[in-house]
């Protein structure tokens, strides 16, 4: 599996949108990391102005299906499995659920945070968690501030809200991770 992340819009767009809401003129520059952290934590609407194209190549079909369930702030583009287009010799009936597909997500920063809350949860399928963790790890290479706020729901909410909790929120590791998140 390969992951490529391209930032489509600039942080300056987020800053200028924030400034506009308080009757200030655009300044068209990259904001500080402190500003980035504040807007990520507060999740104010200008955060949605930051958009990324995330390409995941060679992801199992069933995992792509789980990621495609997210629909707010995201558009999905997935390679077809149509036999008349793939010339694989297989019918759709013959394709296994773990057949590999490529997908591109056009997604805003708020949606990345929201997807992380569910797909990094220990109640998500372990394979899906690994794929989304790899996406966030790749994101951290260029957007460490945003990646810091991509956490499972139990960290985001400071406790587990699942019907059947996994028990992680009762561990010392949870307490450490929660403390890091709120620093």
SULCOR-V926871 format. One record per backbone hydrogen bond with DSSP energy under -0.5 kcal/mol. CO is the residue of the C=O (numbers start at 1). NH is the residue of the N-H. If there is no record, write none. Layout:
<<CO NH> <CO NH>>
This chain:
<<2 57> <4 55> <6 8> <6 53> <10 13> <10 14> <11 15> <12 16> <13 17> <14 18> <15 19> <16 20> <17 21> <18 22> <19 22> <19 24> <20 23> <32 36> <33 37> <34 38> <35 39> <36 40> <37 41> <38 42> <39 43> <39 44> <44 47> <45 48> <46 49> <47 50> <47 109> <49 51> <50 109> <51 8> <51 9> <52 54> <52 107> <53 6> <53 55> <54 56> <54 105> <55 4> <55 57> <56 103> <57 2> <59 101> <60 63> <60 64> <61 65> <62 66> <63 67> <64 68> <65 69> <66 69> <67 70> <71 73> <71 74> <73 108> <75 106> <77 104> <82 85> <82 86> <83 87> <91 94> <91 95> <96 99> <97 62> <99 61> <101 59> <102 79> <103 56> <104 77> <104 106> <105 54> <105 107> <106 75> <107 52> <108 112> <109 113> <110 114> <111 115> <112 116> <113 117> <114 118> <115 118> <115 119> <116 120> <117 153> <118 121> <121 124> <125 129> <126 130> <127 131> <128 132> <129 133> <130 134> <131 135> <132 136> <133 137> <134 138> <135 139> <136 140> <137 141> <138 141> <138 142> <139 142> <139 143> <143 147> <144 148> <145 149> <146 149> <147 150> <149 151> <152 155> <152 156> <153 157> <154 158> <154 159> <167 170> <168 171> <171 175> <172 176> <173 177> <174 178> <175 179> <176 180> <177 181> <178 182> <179 183> <180 183>>
